[in-house]
Protein backbone atom coordinates (compact mmCIF):
# COMPACT_ATOMS: atom_id res chain seq x y z
CA UNK A 1 0.00 0.00 0.00
CA UNK A 2 1.41 3.43 -0.91
CA UNK A 3 2.26 6.17 1.57
CA UNK A 4 -0.85 8.14 0.62
CA UNK A 5 -4.32 6.90 -0.14
CA UNK A 6 -6.75 8.67 -2.39
CA UNK A 7 -10.13 9.63 -0.98
CA UNK A 8 -11.79 7.05 -3.24
CA UNK A 9 -9.92 4.21 -1.46
CA UNK A 10 -11.34 5.20 1.94
CA UNK A 11 -14.70 3.80 3.13
CA UNK A 12 -17.54 6.29 3.56
CA UNK A 13 -17.49 6.40 7.36
CA UNK A 14 -13.75 6.99 7.54
CA UNK A 15 -13.89 9.48 4.68
CA UNK A 16 -16.62 11.44 6.49
CA UNK A 17 -14.52 11.50 9.66
CA UNK A 18 -11.46 12.69 7.72
CA UNK A 19 -13.54 15.42 6.07
CA UNK A 20 -14.82 16.53 9.48
CA UNK A 21 -11.27 16.57 10.89
CA UNK A 22 -10.02 18.58 7.92
CA UNK A 23 -12.78 21.13 8.42
CA UNK A 24 -11.97 21.39 12.14
CA UNK A 25 -8.31 21.85 11.32
CA UNK A 26 -9.17 24.72 8.98
CA UNK A 27 -11.32 26.36 11.68
CA UNK A 28 -8.58 25.89 14.28
CA UNK A 29 -5.96 27.26 11.93
CA UNK A 30 -8.10 30.31 11.14
CA UNK A 31 -8.74 30.86 14.86
CA UNK A 32 -5.03 30.52 15.57
CA UNK A 33 -4.17 33.05 12.86
CA UNK A 34 -6.81 35.45 14.20
CA UNK A 35 -5.48 35.13 17.74
CA UNK A 36 -1.90 35.62 16.58
CA UNK A 37 -2.94 38.76 14.68
CA UNK A 38 -4.79 40.05 17.74
CA UNK A 39 -1.75 39.31 19.89
CA UNK A 40 0.51 41.22 17.51
CA UNK A 41 -1.97 44.12 17.42
CA UNK A 42 -2.20 44.16 21.22
CA UNK A 43 1.56 44.13 21.60
CA UNK A 44 1.81 46.95 19.08
CA UNK A 45 -0.83 48.94 20.97
CA UNK A 46 1.01 48.24 24.19
CA UNK A 47 4.25 49.59 22.77
CA UNK A 48 2.46 52.67 21.46
CA UNK A 49 0.63 53.17 24.73
CA UNK A 50 3.76 52.96 26.87
CA UNK A 51 5.70 55.30 24.59
CA UNK A 52 2.84 57.77 24.33
CA UNK A 53 1.98 57.86 28.05
CA UNK A 54 3.29 61.13 29.44
CA UNK A 55 1.41 61.89 32.58
CA UNK A 56 0.21 59.77 35.46
CA UNK A 57 -3.53 59.76 34.59
CA UNK A 58 -2.71 58.65 31.13
CA UNK A 59 -0.32 56.09 32.56
CA UNK A 60 -3.01 54.64 34.86
CA UNK A 61 -5.42 54.30 31.93
CA UNK A 62 -2.70 52.68 29.90
CA UNK A 63 -1.94 50.26 32.73
CA UNK A 64 -5.63 49.39 32.98
CA UNK A 65 -5.82 48.84 29.25
CA UNK A 66 -2.57 46.88 29.38
CA UNK A 67 -3.90 44.63 32.17
CA UNK A 68 -7.13 44.10 30.23
CA UNK A 69 -5.26 43.25 27.07
CA UNK A 70 -2.89 41.00 29.02
CA UNK A 71 -5.92 39.09 30.32
CA UNK A 72 -7.26 38.81 26.77
CA UNK A 73 -3.85 37.63 25.65
CA UNK A 74 -3.76 34.96 28.39
CA UNK A 75 -7.25 33.77 27.40
CA UNK A 76 -6.20 33.70 23.74
CA UNK A 77 -3.05 31.72 24.60
CA UNK A 78 -5.10 29.22 26.60
CA UNK A 79 -7.58 28.90 23.73
CA UNK A 80 -4.69 28.42 21.29
CA UNK A 81 -3.23 25.66 23.46
CA UNK A 82 -6.62 23.96 23.69
CA UNK A 83 -7.01 24.15 19.90
CA UNK A 84 -3.54 22.73 19.36
CA UNK A 85 -4.36 19.86 21.74
CA UNK A 86 -7.59 19.18 19.82
CA UNK A 87 -5.69 19.17 16.51
CA UNK A 88 -3.14 16.75 17.97
CA UNK A 89 -5.96 14.49 19.17
CA UNK A 90 -7.59 14.65 15.74
CA UNK A 91 -4.29 13.62 14.13
CA UNK A 92 -3.97 10.69 16.52
CA UNK A 93 -7.53 9.60 15.76
CA UNK A 94 -6.83 9.87 12.03
CA UNK A 95 -3.72 7.73 12.38
CA UNK A 96 -5.67 5.19 14.42
CA UNK A 97 -8.39 5.09 11.77
CA UNK A 98 -5.80 4.60 9.07
CA UNK A 99 -4.30 1.67 10.96
CA UNK A 100 -7.77 0.19 11.45
CA UNK A 101 -8.51 0.69 7.76
CA UNK A 102 -5.29 -1.09 6.84
CA UNK A 103 -6.22 -4.03 9.09
CA UNK A 104 -9.71 -4.17 7.59
CA UNK A 105 -8.28 -4.17 4.07
CA UNK A 106 -5.89 -7.00 4.92
CA UNK A 107 -8.75 -9.02 6.40
CA UNK A 108 -10.89 -8.25 3.34
CA UNK A 109 -8.10 -9.47 1.06
CA UNK A 110 -7.76 -12.70 3.04
CA UNK A 111 -11.50 -13.26 2.85
CA UNK A 112 -11.49 -12.59 -0.88
CA UNK A 113 -8.76 -15.20 -1.36
CA UNK A 114 -10.68 -17.72 0.74
CA UNK A 115 -13.81 -16.98 -1.30
CA UNK A 116 -11.92 -17.46 -4.56
CA UNK A 117 -10.52 -20.76 -3.29
CA UNK A 118 -14.02 -21.87 -2.33
CA UNK A 119 -15.39 -20.82 -5.73
CA UNK A 120 -12.64 -22.82 -7.45
CA UNK A 121 -13.49 -25.89 -5.38
CA UNK A 122 -17.20 -25.50 -6.14
CA UNK A 123 -16.60 -24.90 -9.85
CA UNK A 124 -14.40 -28.02 -9.99
CA UNK A 125 -17.31 -29.98 -8.53
CA UNK A 126 -15.37 -30.98 -5.45
CA UNK A 127 -17.41 -30.31 -2.34
CA UNK A 128 -16.28 -32.48 0.54
CA UNK A 129 -15.97 -32.34 4.29
CA UNK A 130 -12.50 -33.90 4.00
CA UNK A 131 -10.95 -30.51 3.29
CA UNK A 132 -8.93 -29.26 6.24
CA UNK A 133 -9.49 -25.71 7.62
CA UNK A 134 -6.39 -24.36 5.84
CA UNK A 135 -7.93 -25.32 2.48
CA UNK A 136 -5.75 -28.43 2.10
CA UNK A 137 -7.47 -31.78 1.47
CA UNK A 138 -6.80 -34.60 3.96
CA UNK A 139 -4.36 -37.36 2.98
CA UNK A 140 -7.18 -39.82 2.14
CA UNK A 141 -9.00 -37.20 0.13
CA UNK A 142 -5.77 -36.30 -1.69
CA UNK A 143 -5.17 -39.96 -2.67
CA UNK A 144 -8.77 -40.21 -3.86
CA UNK A 145 -8.41 -37.03 -5.94
CA UNK A 146 -5.15 -38.31 -7.46
CA UNK A 147 -6.76 -41.68 -8.33
CA UNK A 148 -9.75 -39.91 -9.91
CA UNK A 149 -7.41 -37.69 -11.94
CA UNK A 150 -5.41 -40.73 -13.10
CA UNK A 151 -8.60 -42.62 -14.05
CA UNK A 152 -9.89 -39.63 -16.02
CA UNK A 153 -6.54 -39.28 -17.80
CA UNK A 154 -6.48 -42.98 -18.72
CA UNK A 155 -10.09 -42.81 -19.98
CA UNK A 156 -9.13 -39.88 -22.21
CA UNK A 157 -6.12 -41.81 -23.50
CA UNK A 158 -8.21 -44.92 -24.24
CA UNK A 159 -10.85 -42.83 -25.99
CA UNK A 160 -8.15 -41.14 -28.09
CA UNK A 161 -6.70 -44.54 -29.02
CA UNK A 162 -10.11 -45.86 -30.02
CA UNK A 163 -10.67 -42.89 -32.30
CA UNK A 164 -7.49 -43.52 -34.31
CA UNK A 165 -7.67 -44.93 -37.84
CA UNK A 166 -5.47 -47.93 -36.99
CA UNK A 167 -7.79 -48.96 -34.14
CA UNK A 168 -10.81 -48.82 -36.42
CA UNK A 169 -9.01 -50.71 -39.23
CA UNK A 170 -7.90 -53.53 -36.90
CA UNK A 171 -11.33 -53.90 -35.26
CA UNK A 172 -12.34 -56.94 -37.42
CA UNK A 173 -9.11 -58.73 -36.48
CA UNK A 174 -9.84 -58.26 -32.78
CA UNK A 175 -13.35 -59.68 -33.23
CA UNK A 176 -11.96 -62.79 -34.96
CA UNK A 177 -9.36 -63.30 -32.24
CA UNK A 178 -12.01 -63.05 -29.52
CA UNK A 179 -14.11 -65.70 -31.26
CA UNK A 180 -11.11 -68.02 -31.58
CA UNK A 181 -10.20 -67.70 -27.89
CA UNK A 182 -13.69 -68.79 -26.76
CA UNK A 183 -14.23 -72.55 -26.13
N, C-alpha and C positions, 0 to 999 in steps of 0.2 A: 504494500500500500504506500502511496507517495506521501511526502511530507504534508501536502495540503490536499484537502478534499474539496470538490466543488459542491455548491449548495444542492445540486441535483442528486448527489450521492447520499445525502443526509435524510433520514426519515422525517416525516412531517412534524412529529412532536419535538424532536431534537432541533429541527430547523426553526420551529416557532420559538423555542427557548433561546436559540442563538440570536434570532432577530430581536427578541425582547432585550437580551443582554447588550446587543449592539446599540439599541436605542437608548438604554440606560447609560451606557458609556458616553454617548454623544451628549446627553443631558448633563452628566457629571462633568464632562470636559468643558462644556459651555459655562456651567456654574463655576467651575474652577477658574476659567479665564475671566469671568465677571468679577469674582472675588479678588483675583490678582490685580485686575485693573483698579478696583476700588481701593485696594491696599496701596497701590502706587499713588493713586490720587490723594488718599489720606496722608500718606507720608509727604507728598509734595505740599499739601495744604499745611501740614505741620511745620515743615521747613519755612514756608512763607509766613505762617503765623508767628513763629518764634523770631524771625528776622524783622518782622514788621511791628512787633509789640514794643512800644516805647514807654508807656507809662504803666503804673501798677493796675489800674482798672482794666485796661486793655489786656494786661498780662493775666489777670484773674480770669477774664472771659476766655482767653486763649487756653489757659490751663483747664478750664471746664470743658471747652470744646475738645481739647487734646485728650482728656480723660474719657470723654464720651466716645471719641473716635478710637481710642485704645480699646475700650470695651467692645466696640463694633469689630475691631480688628481681631480681638481674641475670639469672639463668636465666629467670625469668618474663618479663622484658622481651625477652630474646633470642627466647624462644618466641613471644611476642606479635608481634614483628617478622616472624618466619618465617611465622606464620599470616596476617598482613596481606599479605605478599608472595604467599602462595599464593592468597589471595582475589583480589588484583589480577590474578594470572595466570589465574585462573578467569574473571574478568570479560573479560579480553582474549580468551580462547578462546571465550567465549560470543559476543562481538561478531564474532569471525572466523566462527563458525558461522552467525550471523545473516546476514552478508554472503554466505557461500557458499550459504545457503538462498535468499536473494534472487536470486542468479545462477542457481541451479537452477530456480527458479520462472519466471524470465524465459525461460530456454531451453525449459522445458516449454511455456510459452505459445506460443513461436515454433513449436515442433514441432506443437502442437495446430492452429495456424493452417495450417501446411503440410499436415497430415493432412486438415483440412477442405477445403482447396483441391483436394487429390488426390481426395477423395471426391466433390466436385462434378464434377470432370473425368470420373471414372469413371461417375458416375450420369448424366451427359450423354451418355455413350457415346463420348466423345472420348478415345482412348488413342493417343498418337502420340509418336514420338521427336523430332518437330520442335518440341517445347516446350523453351524455353531454361531453364537452371538457375534463374533468378529466377521461374519460373512463367509467363513471357510466351511466347506462341507466336511462331515466326519469322515474317518478313514473308510468305514464300510460304504458310505455313500459315494466317496471318491472312487473306490474300486468298482462299484456298480456303474457309475457314470463312465468310467474308462471302458468297461466291458460293453456298455451300450454303444459308445462311440466306435469301438472296434467292430462290433457286429454291424453297425450301419455302414462302416467303411467297406467291410467285406461284401455286404449285400450290393453296394454300388459297384464294386469290382466285378462281381458275378454277373450283374445285370449288363455291365459294359461288355463283358466277354460274350455273353449270349447274344448281344446285338451285332457282333462282328460277322463279316461275310464268311469267314472260315468256319465258324461255329454252325452257321445255317447250312453251309454246303456239306458238312460232315454229319449232319443230323441223321440222314438215312443209315449211315454206317453204325451209328450208336444204337439205333433201333434194332438192327440186325444182330448186333453183338449181344444186346439184352435178351433177345429171343433165343440165342444159342446158349446162353449161360443158364437158362431156366431148365429144370428137369422135366 
